[in-house]
Amino acid sequence: FLGLVFKVSPTFNLYANAGQGFETPTFVEQSYNDDTTPTGNNSTLQPSTSENFEIGAKAFLTDSTLVNLAVFNVKTKNEIVVDSSAAVTVYKNAGDTERSGLELSIDSNLGNNIKAYMSYSYLNAEFKDSFSTGTSNTFIPAGNKIPGTYKDRLYTELSWKHPVSGFNTAVEGIYSSKTYANDTNLNSLGNYGMFNWRGGFTQNLNNWKINEYVRVENITNKSYVSNARVNDSASRFYEPGLPRNWAVGVNASYSFK
């Protein structure tokens, strides 16, 4: 692993990272070699290795606005993927894959105890080798997108706090582009956007910090996919997200000084 940082100025840094990764199959991934009968052992599953590269920049555009931009590339050999899924999920090695993209975040203090935050990620994830998958040995050509990966994801937040009372509140916005549900890229799960709200009070009592909070998720009661079921043999390609839901709670922490 190698990392470098170059300080262009006190408010502007450039950096670069390079490294290698090694992922061994988990016990779950090695448990089954048949997706209809939960028996057997997937002894042919091999570890995957990867080469990772990243370059980026961090800069204060103003005294109150920080921007972080990173561009990355990950090349993986013997990628471990879902082969098929019915009663159980079976995994296999799919050859080489590549993921490239960028991540951008902006964190800004707008004054009057108002803060804004935004993060955006772009990802192009595809198979670089052709292979066959599933019980019917379906041919998957090189260039197909890796299912369960999202090309565009966006998170925004606008928050405000009242220091005297300890009150804080925020509105969150989330957007996710579509994703493919199988290696063939014939079935996809649609894009969605949703909003959340949170609010609460915080008290500092000697060494204690106490926080009471309320959180409401999916305010507009949007239908969306919370989890993609990749290569599901029964075409059950997703698990639905929760409708509008809320939570109320209290947490406390003690600092030993």
TORKOLLUM-927134 format. One record per residue (C-alpha): residue number from 1; x, y, z. Coordinates in steps of 0.001 Angstrom, whole numbers, plus 500000, padded with zeros to 6 digits. Layout:
{num=NUM, x=X, y=Y, z=Z}
...
***
This chain:
{num=1, x=500000, y=500000, z=500000}
{num=2, x=501257, y=503492, z=499124}
{num=3, x=499796, y=506904, z=499873}
{num=4, x=501030, y=510387, z=498995}
{num=5, x=499817, y=513854, z=499979}
{num=6, x=500903, y=517117, z=498366}
{num=7, x=499987, y=520374, z=500109}
{num=8, x=499472, y=522890, z=497319}
{num=9, x=498474, y=525528, z=499868}
{num=10, x=497213, y=525614, z=503468}
{num=11, x=493670, y=525191, z=502130}
{num=12, x=494270, y=522850, z=499159}
{num=13, x=495658, y=519290, z=499273}
{num=14, x=496154, y=516689, z=496548}
{num=15, x=496502, y=513008, z=497410}
{num=16, x=496957, y=509615, z=495770}
{num=17, x=496589, y=506068, z=497095}
{num=18, x=497452, y=502678, z=495615}
{num=19, x=497007, y=499281, z=497173}
{num=20, x=496141, y=495630, z=496763}
{num=21, x=493278, y=493653, z=498262}
{num=22, x=492712, y=489986, z=499061}
{num=23, x=489286, y=488520, z=499875}
{num=24, x=488836, y=484915, z=500948}
{num=25, x=485406, y=483255, z=500586}
{num=26, x=483279, y=483377, z=503732}
{num=27, x=481785, y=480277, z=505354}
{num=28, x=478377, y=481337, z=503991}
{num=29, x=479725, y=481631, z=500446}
{num=30, x=481316, y=478189, z=500684}
{num=31, x=478341, y=476479, z=502288}
{num=32, x=476329, y=475381, z=499249}
{num=33, x=476902, y=474179, z=495700}
{num=34, x=473204, y=473725, z=494811}
{num=35, x=470583, y=476463, z=495149}
{num=36, x=467604, y=474121, z=495660}
{num=37, x=469080, y=471664, z=498169}
{num=38, x=470862, y=473166, z=501201}
{num=39, x=473627, y=470566, z=501231}
{num=40, x=477140, y=470196, z=499874}
{num=41, x=480197, y=472371, z=500039}
{num=42, x=481426, y=474880, z=497463}
{num=43, x=485043, y=473731, z=497567}
{num=44, x=485901, y=475169, z=494127}
{num=45, x=485391, y=478805, z=495229}
{num=46, x=488682, y=480704, z=495093}
{num=47, x=489810, y=483952, z=496788}
{num=48, x=489574, y=487189, z=494818}
{num=49, x=492377, y=489754, z=494552}
{num=50, x=492217, y=493408, z=493595}
{num=51, x=494333, y=496418, z=492668}
{num=52, x=493031, y=499748, z=493948}
{num=53, x=493933, y=503258, z=492801}
{num=54, x=492618, y=506619, z=493962}
{num=55, x=493519, y=510251, z=493344}
{num=56, x=491759, y=513166, z=494941}
{num=57, x=491691, y=516704, z=496188}
{num=58, x=490524, y=518408, z=499371}
{num=59, x=490020, y=522146, z=499456}
{num=60, x=488411, y=524893, z=501502}
{num=61, x=486587, y=527016, z=498920}
{num=62, x=485787, y=529486, z=501685}
{num=63, x=486403, y=529551, z=505426}
{num=64, x=483175, y=527588, z=505890}
{num=65, x=482963, y=525306, z=502833}
{num=66, x=485022, y=522120, z=502424}
{num=67, x=485039, y=520156, z=499143}
{num=68, x=486406, y=516632, z=498702}
{num=69, x=486724, y=515004, z=495266}
{num=70, x=488124, y=511518, z=494629}
{num=71, x=488469, y=509470, z=491433}
{num=72, x=489035, y=505715, z=491815}
{num=73, x=489611, y=502505, z=489894}
{num=74, x=489409, y=498946, z=491243}
{num=75, x=490372, y=495898, z=489143}
{num=76, x=489456, y=492528, z=490624}
{num=77, x=490465, y=489016, z=489591}
{num=78, x=488288, y=485988, z=490409}
{num=79, x=485403, y=488194, z=491551}
{num=80, x=483076, y=486287, z=493903}
{num=81, x=479489, y=486691, z=492649}
{num=82, x=476058, y=485141, z=493159}
{num=83, x=475694, y=482169, z=490804}
{num=84, x=472050, y=481433, z=491614}
{num=85, x=469573, y=481893, z=494435}
{num=86, x=466449, y=479892, z=495303}
{num=87, x=466159, y=478051, z=498641}
{num=88, x=469768, y=479070, z=499303}
{num=89, x=472349, y=481290, z=497589}
{num=90, x=475253, y=479763, z=495679}
{num=91, x=478403, y=481716, z=494806}
{num=92, x=481063, y=481345, z=492125}
{num=93, x=484131, y=483078, z=490673}
{num=94, x=483297, y=485188, z=487620}
{num=95, x=486733, y=486172, z=486343}
{num=96, x=487855, y=489801, z=486145}
{num=97, x=485755, y=492874, z=486946}
{num=98, x=486427, y=496602, z=487028}
{num=99, x=484893, y=499415, z=489045}
{num=100, x=485664, y=503037, z=488263}
{num=101, x=484038, y=506245, z=489326}
{num=102, x=484190, y=509324, z=491491}
{num=103, x=482986, y=510596, z=494843}
{num=104, x=482219, y=514242, z=495590}
{num=105, x=481228, y=515814, z=498891}
{num=106, x=480550, y=519405, z=499934}
{num=107, x=480226, y=520408, z=503581}
{num=108, x=479247, y=524010, z=504250}
{num=109, x=478362, y=526168, z=507243}
{num=110, x=475760, y=528656, z=505973}
{num=111, x=475700, y=530768, z=509123}
{num=112, x=472987, y=531184, z=511769}
{num=113, x=473691, y=527599, z=512896}
{num=114, x=472560, y=526213, z=509533}
{num=115, x=474684, y=523585, z=507794}
{num=116, x=474378, y=521952, z=504384}
{num=117, x=475973, y=518713, z=503281}
{num=118, x=475949, y=516901, z=499942}
{num=119, x=477644, y=513710, z=498761}
{num=120, x=477443, y=512212, z=495278}
{num=121, x=478964, y=509029, z=493882}
{num=122, x=479235, y=507782, z=490312}
{num=123, x=480123, y=504131, z=489707}
{num=124, x=480679, y=502127, z=486554}
{num=125, x=480966, y=498461, z=487540}
{num=126, x=481236, y=495813, z=484842}
{num=127, x=482422, y=492315, z=484075}
{num=128, x=485650, y=492301, z=482027}
{num=129, x=485504, y=488566, z=481260}
{num=130, x=482624, y=486550, z=479838}
{num=131, x=481411, y=483574, z=481877}
{num=132, x=478456, y=481225, z=482366}
{num=133, x=476149, y=481366, z=485352}
{num=134, x=473179, y=479583, z=486933}
{num=135, x=471935, y=476041, z=486648}
{num=136, x=471295, y=476559, z=482922}
{num=137, x=474831, y=477908, z=482322}
{num=138, x=473551, y=481191, z=480867}
{num=139, x=476271, y=483017, z=478913}
{num=140, x=477210, y=486423, z=480327}
{num=141, x=479210, y=488599, z=477895}
{num=142, x=482068, y=490848, z=478949}
{num=143, x=480875, y=494412, z=479387}
{num=144, x=477663, y=493588, z=481277}
{num=145, x=477104, y=495648, z=484414}
{num=146, x=477538, y=494017, z=487824}
{num=147, x=474045, y=493609, z=489330}
{num=148, x=473283, y=495254, z=492637}
{num=149, x=475589, y=498218, z=491924}
{num=150, x=474244, y=501752, z=491486}
{num=151, x=475528, y=504161, z=488848}
{num=152, x=474396, y=507303, z=490679}
{num=153, x=473756, y=507902, z=494360}
{num=154, x=473069, y=511240, z=496024}
{num=155, x=472655, y=512264, z=499663}
{num=156, x=471786, y=515787, z=500812}
{num=157, x=471190, y=517215, z=504262}
{num=158, x=470127, y=520594, z=505604}
{num=159, x=470446, y=520922, z=509384}
{num=160, x=469888, y=523577, z=512050}
{num=161, x=470506, y=523730, z=515760}
{num=162, x=469609, y=526098, z=518580}
{num=163, x=472600, y=526121, z=520948}
{num=164, x=470767, y=527671, z=523900}
{num=165, x=468029, y=525019, z=524100}
{num=166, x=470069, y=522158, z=522640}
{num=167, x=467476, y=521599, z=519916}
{num=168, x=468615, y=520255, z=516540}
{num=169, x=466775, y=519236, z=513387}
{num=170, x=467573, y=518148, z=509831}
{num=171, x=465948, y=517157, z=506551}
{num=172, x=467653, y=514452, z=504449}
{num=173, x=467206, y=513752, z=500750}
{num=174, x=468321, y=510480, z=499137}
{num=175, x=468417, y=509518, z=495468}
{num=176, x=469498, y=506218, z=493944}
{num=177, x=469585, y=505284, z=490256}
{num=178, x=468356, y=501972, z=488914}
{num=179, x=470334, y=498765, z=489317}
{num=180, x=470316, y=495471, z=487464}
{num=181, x=468936, y=492396, z=489210}
{num=182, x=470859, y=489733, z=487307}
{num=183, x=474086, y=489165, z=485404}
{num=184, x=472211, y=489084, z=482090}
{num=185, x=471082, y=492717, z=482700}
{num=186, x=467605, y=491735, z=481438}
{num=187, x=465829, y=492776, z=484652}
{num=188, x=466354, y=496046, z=486485}
{num=189, x=465079, y=497727, z=489641}
{num=190, x=463914, y=501325, z=489232}
{num=191, x=465444, y=504501, z=490587}
{num=192, x=463914, y=506299, z=493554}
{num=193, x=464167, y=509386, z=495736}
{num=194, x=463018, y=509788, z=499333}
{num=195, x=463120, y=512225, z=502254}
{num=196, x=463734, y=511752, z=505976}
{num=197, x=463430, y=514115, z=508951}
{num=198, x=464996, y=514053, z=512381}
{num=199, x=464883, y=516288, z=515438}
{num=200, x=465866, y=516212, z=519067}
{num=201, x=467403, y=517820, z=522124}
{num=202, x=470854, y=517404, z=523640}
{num=203, x=471872, y=518147, z=527253}
{num=204, x=475343, y=518108, z=528810}
{num=205, x=475131, y=517402, z=532546}
{num=206, x=478585, y=517231, z=534104}
{num=207, x=480141, y=514158, z=532468}
{num=208, x=476842, y=512989, z=530994}
{num=209, x=475586, y=513704, z=527483}
{num=210, x=471891, y=512934, z=526983}
{num=211, x=470068, y=513031, z=523668}
{num=212, x=466321, y=512644, z=523047}
{num=213, x=465379, y=512214, z=519399}
{num=214, x=462553, y=511647, z=516937}
{num=215, x=463149, y=510331, z=513423}
{num=216, x=460691, y=509962, z=510529}
{num=217, x=461872, y=508063, z=507452}
{num=218, x=460307, y=507963, z=503979}
{num=219, x=458126, y=511007, z=504700}
{num=220, x=456333, y=510858, z=501332}
{num=221, x=455589, y=507121, z=501710}
{num=222, x=457571, y=506288, z=498578}
{num=223, x=457685, y=502716, z=497257}
{num=224, x=461296, y=501702, z=496769}
{num=225, x=463703, y=498770, z=496750}
{num=226, x=465724, y=498335, z=499936}
{num=227, x=467718, y=495314, z=498768}
{num=228, x=468389, y=493652, z=495419}
{num=229, x=468158, y=489836, z=495332}
{num=230, x=470781, y=489155, z=492680}
{num=231, x=470165, y=486273, z=490227}
{num=232, x=467135, y=484982, z=492117}
{num=233, x=465955, y=481810, z=490354}
{num=234, x=462297, y=482513, z=491198}
{num=235, x=462437, y=486087, z=489845}
{num=236, x=462043, y=487561, z=493343}
{num=237, x=464478, y=490295, z=492439}
{num=238, x=464067, y=492649, z=495395}
{num=239, x=462987, y=493249, z=498965}
{num=240, x=460711, y=496291, z=499356}
{num=241, x=461665, y=499189, z=501580}
{num=242, x=459574, y=500231, z=504557}
{num=243, x=456684, y=502658, z=504104}
{num=244, x=456658, y=505832, z=506196}
{num=245, x=458017, y=504876, z=509626}
{num=246, x=459221, y=506625, z=512754}
{num=247, x=461315, y=506076, z=515837}
{num=248, x=461580, y=507806, z=519214}
{num=249, x=464470, y=507241, z=521564}
{num=250, x=466862, y=508424, z=524226}
{num=251, x=470576, y=507726, z=524455}
{num=252, x=473125, y=508699, z=527057}
{num=253, x=476901, y=508603, z=527273}
{num=254, x=479323, y=509197, z=530126}
{num=255, x=482785, y=510668, z=529690}
{num=256, x=485497, y=509574, z=532152}
{num=257, x=487823, y=512549, z=532614}
***
